[in-house]
Amino acid sequence: MRADDPQARAMASAYVDASATFIEHYISRTEPQRARELADYVVTTMQGLSASARAGLSRPRLASVARLAGEAFETFLNTRSTRAS
């Protein structure tokens, strides 16, 4: 996390860590073998959307990217991973 204020940075990091843990736990109910990988994808995508919003990407474009990411995630769920972590 980036922030000039160390306390704000620590708080933001704690929220990211907590949300990543929640997402991983949720995914693990149906995809226990791939929960970490899929949660990393979700968290990284959310961070990218957030950064793009801060950089000024329009709502319609952000929504389009989010839809594409959702479609990709659905594909990941319907495809067995053959990669090693």
N, C-alpha and C positions, 0 to 999 in steps of 0.2 A: 504494500500500500504506500502511496505517496501522500505526504502531508508535511507541511513545515512544522506544525505543532506535534511534538512527540506524543503527547497525551491523545490527541485526535487520531494520530497514526495507529497507536496501540488499540484504541477503541474500534477503529475501522477494521483492523486486522482481526480482532476478536470476533466481530460480526461476520466477517468473511469465513473464518474458521468454523464458527458455529453453524452458519448456513451450509457450508460444504459438508459438515458432518451430518446434518439433518438430511440433505439431499442424498448422500451416500446411503444412509440408513433406509430411507424410503425406497431407493432403487434396489437395495439388497433383498427386499422382500420378494422380488420377482426375478432379479438377475444377480444373485449373490457372487458369482464368479467375476462379474464385470462391473460391479457397483462402483469401485474406485475410479476406473477408467471413464465410465459414463458420467459420474459426478464431476470429475475433472473437466469433462467436455461442457457440462452445463455451467459450471462456475466460470470457466474461461470465456464461454460465450457471453454470459451475463456481464463479465468485466469488460469485454470488448464492446458490447452494446452501450454500457455506461460511459466508457471512454469516448465512443463515437458521439453520443448525445452531448457530452461536455464539449466536444470539438465542433458541435454545431450541425451534425447530420439531422436532416428534417425528420419529423415524426413519420411521415409516409415511408421514407426510406428505412428508418429504424424498424418499422412494423414489417416491411418486406423482408429485411434481413432476419428478423425474429421468426417469421413464417418459414423461411428457408431452413433456419436452424432447427425448427420444430420438425420439419419434414425429414431432415437429416437424422435427427434423434430417433424418429419413428423407424427409419431404415436401420439404424444401429440396433434397435431393440428386436428387429425382425431378422437380424443377421447374426450368426454365431461368429464370435471373434476367433481368428486363427493366429493372431499375433500373441507373442509373449509380452508380458508387462515389463 
